[in-house]
Structure formats: structure tokens, C-alpha cells
Amino acid sequence: MTQASGSPSVAGSSTDNSHVSAGSTPDKPTGMEKEESADAAQAVYSVSWWPSRTIRAASMRRAVLKVTMTEADAEKILANSADDYMLLVQGTNMLIFQRRGEQAFEEAAYIRPKKTKEKMYPTKVGFLKGSDGQTVTGAVFILLQEGRQRRANDRP
């Protein structure tokens, strides 16, 4: 039995490179696309959820300790601010966030609490950037407190 011309190796052998694409077609992505897809499938994300008041309180305390603000001013700011929630998403591969942008996630992302089972959309989405100013290292979703939450039927 002879091998067909153009086929230098036996399928499945150590010299088989049939899994390496010479070029892309609509049903066969290029090597880079395959790698990015595989990386996204392997990505691990962590989600932290906390009241934004906690973050503001820590920020105000830091300002008081650095003597850039008085304690009375810090208390006044905290008393006048709504208790929103912040959700931080960080992961091993944040490329999808970087490619789609903040606006896309503001329009498409939502949470559905077990209690109400209603979709709640973020009022703002912001990205944390790496030292190069380009690489997304985290995504922060701002959610309003219950009763003020923008819901699916309130979408613009």
C-alpha cells in the first residue's frame, strides 16, 4: 500500500501535522484564533461583590490619614452618598473585555438575583487597566441599590 502524494506522514503518527492549518477558511480558524479561543475556554474568573459605600469609606479614611481632607468632610460625603454595589470581575484572560469595550458590557451584562428573578443591568461599567494603559486587568460593574435598580423593562 502506498501513501497518497502530498501526504508525507501517517495520520496519528508523531510526524503528522494535519492539525496545523496552512491557512484559514470560514470553518477553519487561523492558528491565532484557535489559540485565543482555547485561552478563553481555559480562563478562570473571580467575581467580588461589595457595597460601594465600603470602598468610599476606605477612600475617605485614606484621605483623612493623608491630611488631604478633614474627618468632618469625609463623614459628610459618606452621609450624602447612595449605597450602590460594585461587582469586580478579574480573570486569567480579560481579552474579551478589552475587545468588546465598556459600552458593550453595560448594554449586555446583567445579574438575576434569586429573590426577585428579575434581570438587573449595571448603570456603569469601567475597566481597570494595566501599567501599559491598554491591557484590561478587571471590569467593575456599578449596580444601584434595590428600589433604584435599572431593570430589563427600564432599558433605554
N, C-alpha and C positions, 0 to 999 in steps of 0.2 A: 504494500500500500504506500502510495506517495502522498506527500503534502501538496496542497494546492499552492500555486505560485503566489507570492506575495505574503505568505504566512510563514514566517521564519521560526515559529516555535509551536509546541503542542499546547493546546488550551489547558490551563490549570497548572502548567509546569512553572518552575522558578524563572524561566526566561519569557513567560507570557506577559506581554504588555497590552493586552486588549482592553484593559481597564483604563488605560491612558488615552485620552482623546487627542487627536491631531488638530481638531478644530471644533467649533461649536455649531450646533444645529438647534432648531427650536425645541426638540425633545432631548438634546444632549447639551447641558451647560458646559461652559469652559471650566478649566481647572480652578480658576479663582472663584467662580460662582459655586462650584462644588465645595470648595474649602470653606467659604463663608456660610453656606447652607449647613455644612457639618458642624461648624463652630457654633452657629445659632442653636442647633439641635442639642448641643452639649452644654450650652450656657446654664449657669446656676444664678438665680436672682434671690436677693434678700429684700424683704419689704419691712420697713419700720413705720409705725403709726403712732403719732403722739399729738396732743393738743398744741397748737402753735403758741398758746399762751406760755407754755413751759419754755419754749425757745426764746420768746420775747423777754421773759423774766430773767433768763440766764444772760441775755444780751444786755439788759438794763443793769443787772448786777455787775457785769464786767465793766460797763461804762462808769458806774459809781466807784468801783475799786480803782479804776484808772484816773479818777477825779476829772472826768470829762462831762459828768452830769451829777446833779445833786440827787440824793435819795428821794426827796420830795417830788422832783420832776419825774423820776423813774416810776414812782408809785402812781402819779397822775396819769402817765402814759398807759400803764398797765390797767388802770381802772377804766379808762375810756376805750379800750380795745375789745373787739368781739372775740369770742372763743372759737376760732376756726380750728381745723385739723390739718395736719400736714402728713403726707404719705411719701416716704422716700424709697425709691427703687434703685438698687445698685446691683450690678452683676458682673460676671466674668466677660461678657460680650455685650457692650452697650451700643454696638454699631447700628442696630435697627433704630434706636432713638436718634442717633446722630443723623442718619439718612432721612428720616421722616420729619423731624423738626418738632418744636414745641406745639405749634398750632394744630398739627395733625393729631397729637395725643390729647389736646384739650377738647377736640371735637369727637374723638373716637373712644377715649378711655372712660370707664365708669366703674363704680362698685355697686354691689347689690347686697345691702345688709339683710341678714337672716330675719330680723324682726319685721321690717316693712316690705321686703321683697321688691322694692321699687329701685330702679336704676337711679343712681346719683352721679352726676357728672362734675368734674372739677371746674372751679371758677377760674383757675390759673394753673399753668404748668410751666415750670422753669427747669433748666438743665444746669447741673454743676459741671464745670469744665476743668480739664486737667491743666497742668502748668503751661502747655503749649497754646491754651486758649481755644482749641478746636475740639479736642477729644472729650466726648461726654463721659463723665465718671458717675453720674447719678441723675435721676429725674425726680423732681419734687412736685407733687400734686397738692394743690390747696383745695380743701373741701370746707364749705360753710357748715356751721353748727346746724343741728336738726331744727326744722321750722323755717330756716332761711335757705335751705339747700335747693339748688337748681336741679330739678328732676327732668325726666325724659320728655314730658309734655310741655315743659317750660323752655325747651331748647330754642335758640334763635333761628 
